[in-house]
């Protein structure tokens, strides 16, 4: 069972609980991005188990009629064991997902993984057209160049501020500067991209900027937020825009939970209240 300290952010331990959560979201017109928690595997068996579960999950999603897709982490698919392992496992999942009409997102992890992640994305996206998306982090100095370089690759891009803590030589560390960069990246994408833009942020200012850019350029976009964060806003926005909620499940919740707590004091207060009342 997911302990009360984490269950605001995690849908449950099994795929069935995650899909049940997505079913409730769909009733509110919000779609689900299902993520099996797991990262930094150092043995092939753990990678193989998650790949097998993702392949079951896409068939379950396809059979359920739910509005849902999946999101995978490179180090969950074996990146720590080698780029070749990651690329092969990603291809296996994407092949199955494409066969069942389920979209695949690739999460972005810390800055040492960016090259391998973008290269693997480019390969599967070129092979499978628009069925794959990748996350790009506004706090990395390189991202402006990356979005220009990948502008003609089919698929979607999820823009986030960045959940990791990269060093100053590769990243902007001041939050105002990161916000400014996020806005600049959106401006570039709304002006040049032919849709496929996902605004992965809870920040009302970033969402407002995206809405204004959409009004100016007419470019399609979707809003993505995390389970347990500003859910009322998600339901409200879904009346006007396409909104997706990232729905993690599984028993390996600790690293994910730490990132949520690290990015906002209110999340820490919420977690402490859950401990004290539980
Ligand atoms: P912040 O800068 O954290 O907050 C700005 C403002 O947003 C706040 O001042 C407040 O007004 C509002 N806000 C934020 N949180 C709350 C809250 N809990 N309650 C009320 N208001 C709030 N990062 C990665 O590095 N790689 C990934 O692959 C990745 N995938 C993601 C997928 C999705 C769908 C989302 C939503 C985020 C993802 N992230 C990922 C995390 C992201 O990088 C940020 O760490 C995280 O979203 C926090 O930044 P923010 O833009 O939401 O706003």
Boltz pocket constraint, residues with backbone or C-beta under 6 A from the ligand:
constraints:
  - pocket:
      binder: B
      contacts: [[A, 106], [A, 107], [A, 108], [A, 109], [A, 135], [A, 137], [A, 160], [A, 161], [A, 162], [A, 163], [A, 164], [A, 199], [A, 200], [A, 201], [A, 202], [A, 203], [A, 204], [A, 206], [A, 224], [A, 225], [A, 226], [A, 228], [A, 229], [A, 230], [A, 244], [A, 245], [A, 246], [A, 263], [A, 264], [A, 266], [A, 267]]
      max_distance: 6.0
